[in-house]
Amino acid sequence: MEKGARHRNNTEKNHPGGSESEASPESGSGGGGVALKKEIGLVSACGIIVGNIIGSGIFVSPKGVLENAGSVGLALIVWIVTGLITAVGALCYAELGVTIPKSGGDYSYVKDIFGGLAGFLRLWIAVLVIYPTNQAVIALTFSNYVLQPLFPTCFPPESGLRLLAAICLLLLTWVNCASVRWATRVQDIFTAGKLLALALIIIMGVVQICKGEYFWLEPKNAFENFQEPDIGLIALAFLQGSFAYGGWNFLNYVTEELVDPYKNLPRAIFISIPLVTFVYVFANVAYVTAMSPQELLASNAVAVTFGEKLLGVMAWIMPISVALSTFGGVNGSLFTSSRLFFAGAREGHLPSVLAMIHVKRCTPIPALLFTCISTLLMLVTSDMYTLINYVGFINYLFYGVTIAGQIVLRWQKPDIPRPIKVREPPLEIPFPSSTNLAAAQIFKSPCSQLLTTYMIYLLYDGSRPFGKQGPCISEAVISIFHWRQDQNKSQLEE
């Protein structure tokens, strides 16, 4: 064990992402033993990205984007611009993913570049807020679309929504615990299903346009505002859109399980992000060919309303398609977020039990169970749009921090191998976009303002963690961080 610990520390000093042996199936996190298997090929990698992005967002966010944008034309522009920002951000993450070839995504990059405390904060915000909330929203959307046809004249009961969402989470947790291959097969199948569902929506929209039903797509009507333009509301529109695109960085969480990550990681991004952007923009075009802005805003299940207006007796196809889509979204989110918790536990920032892998199945069962339980706790509320704004804000904030880390890494270590390198002008797009949208949300939402102020203080106070001016909560958080670091060191020395 001592030899393995020394080997790991030396490789991390020489390379910001550790050695390639950490990611190999023959080596473990400490230099030997059981490890995650490389079973994710290019098709499954594309399935993970597309399957995670196309979850509940395209069926929930159109209402939020339109409501905050104030016009159909501006809403479509938000969808296009958000897709472009996502594409450039994904390219930046591709560079980081092959430069620091470790599972854990943002957490691993922030930790290696800015230090353990920054990674510790990133991990715990993901544990407490980002992934449980995101998975709860997708699971609730799944249950809402499954139950909506059974309650045509009213909303489904809250208890029924939560119960079905919990059953969905438990079932998919079992699948992910049983086998990586099963989980990726489920992801591939349901990704194909959701693309077929969205293809049906787009085809129906094209048919509507051919019939002359494009009133709200004409420029004079598309940019007719139904509310006063407001920069804060436009920022919220981008945040709602960013939720729909959320998941574009999830492949970086399973880098160690990718077959030939130096080739398949960027290839999967190049294939998946343009495909999703195309599908999202034309799906929203299709929505407004069948519904007026007022009808779209009055619907809690946009795709169901769309199907009822155009499919007639076959309208049941749409809620089933959306349910299958969100079911696959929950599966992909569980698969990737559990790897983040596994990576955090392996670094000593979470309890070490979460870094354990089943000897025969080679799946991180404790991390999966922890992910499931934390998501079940989020089902106490069903206010999805507030949760979406909250998660979108935090995501944009940390996207900016991570891409800033990429700039810092280039400055600190310009000579380390970079199989992919994004040119400087594209690199400058995601960072100001992320920080500006997060800043706009700070001024629009008191909750976000309080959270951000406290996070900034934590980062500032981290340089003097036990100073007299530090609040008790800050000292407690940073004390836990140092305690976990000391515990991890003592385990490595044993």
Secondary structure, DSSP 8 states (H G I E B T S, - for coil): -HHHHHHHHHHHHHSTT--GGGGSTT--TTSSS------B-HHHHHHHHHHHHSSSHHHHHHHHHHHHH-SHHHHHHHHHHHHHHHHHHHHHHHHHHHHS--TTTHHHHHHHHH-HHHHHHHHHHIIIIIHHHHHHHHHHHHHHHHHGGG-TTS---HHHHHHHHHHHHHHHHHHHHH-HHHHHHHHHHHHHHHHHHHHHHHHHHHHHHHTT--GGGSHHHHT--SS---HHHHHHHHHHHHHHHTTTTGGGGGGGGBSSHHHHHHHHHHHHHHHHHHHHHHHHHHHHHHS-HHHHHT-SSHHHHHHHHHTGGGTTHHHHHHHHHHHHHHHHHHHHHHHHHHHHHHTTSS-GGGG---TTT---HHHHHHHHHHHHHHTT---HHHHHHHHHHHHHHHHHHHHHHHHHHHHH-TTS--SS---HHHHTTHHHHHHHHHHHHHHH-HHHHHHHHHHHHHHHHTTSTT-TTS-HHHHHHHHHHHHHHHHHHHHHH-
